């Protein structure tokens, strides 16, 4: 199954995440199919950037978003 999930980047104590489409069997920071956006938890205000068209396309193909990704997608649609 294909999942839309967060991939951790950055350094120790300075996390930065990329929203990616990946096979569920792949490691968290392993190989992915496509990058859809970013999330920076240390930034104030709007700390995410998402390509909603690509995300909707993958969801229509059957990709399952994680809880965190689903939350960010809801925020992006409201903004």
C-alpha positions as CSV (number, residue, x, y, z in Angstrom):
1,X,0.0,0.0,0.0
2,X,1.1,3.6,-0.7
3,X,1.1,6.0,2.2
4,X,1.5,9.8,2.4
5,X,3.7,10.4,5.5
6,X,6.4,12.6,7.0
7,X,10.1,12.1,6.4
8,X,12.4,13.6,9.0
9,X,15.2,15.8,7.9
10,X,17.4,18.3,9.7
11,X,19.8,17.9,12.6
12,X,19.6,16.9,16.2
13,X,17.1,19.1,18.0
14,X,16.3,21.0,14.8
15,X,13.7,18.7,13.0
16,X,12.3,19.5,9.6
17,X,9.9,17.3,7.8
18,X,9.1,16.6,4.1
19,X,5.7,15.2,3.2
20,X,6.3,12.3,0.8
21,X,4.4,9.5,-0.9
22,X,6.1,6.2,-0.1
23,X,5.5,2.5,0.0
24,X,4.4,1.5,3.5
25,X,7.3,-1.0,3.7
26,X,9.9,1.6,3.1
27,X,11.8,3.0,6.1
28,X,10.7,6.4,7.6
29,X,13.7,8.2,6.0
30,X,14.1,5.7,3.1
31,X,13.2,5.8,-0.5
32,X,10.0,7.6,-1.5
33,X,8.0,8.1,-4.7
34,X,7.3,11.8,-4.7
35,X,7.6,14.8,-2.4
36,X,4.3,16.8,-1.8
37,X,5.4,19.4,0.7
38,X,7.2,20.5,3.8
39,X,6.6,21.1,7.5
40,X,8.8,23.0,9.9
41,X,7.6,22.6,13.5
42,X,10.0,25.2,14.8
43,X,8.7,28.0,12.6
44,X,5.9,30.3,13.9
45,X,2.7,31.0,11.9
46,X,2.1,29.0,8.7
47,X,4.8,26.4,9.1
48,X,3.8,24.1,6.2
49,X,3.8,24.1,2.5
50,X,1.7,21.6,0.5
51,X,0.9,20.9,-3.2
52,X,-2.8,20.1,-2.7
53,X,-3.3,19.1,-6.3
54,X,-0.7,16.4,-6.1
55,X,-2.0,15.3,-2.7
56,X,-5.5,14.9,-4.0
57,X,-4.3,13.1,-7.0
58,X,-2.5,10.5,-4.9
59,X,-5.4,10.1,-2.5
60,X,-7.7,9.5,-5.5
61,X,-5.3,6.7,-6.5
62,X,-5.7,5.1,-3.1
63,X,-2.8,6.5,-1.0
64,X,-3.6,6.7,2.7
65,X,-2.4,9.8,4.6
66,X,-1.1,9.5,8.1
67,X,-2.9,11.3,10.9
68,X,-0.4,14.1,10.9
69,X,-0.5,14.5,7.1
70,X,-4.3,14.5,7.2
71,X,-4.3,17.3,9.8
72,X,-1.9,19.4,7.7
73,X,-4.0,18.8,4.6
74,X,-7.2,20.0,6.5
75,X,-5.3,23.2,7.5
76,X,-4.1,23.8,4.0
77,X,-7.6,23.4,2.5
78,X,-9.0,25.9,5.1
79,X,-6.3,28.5,4.3
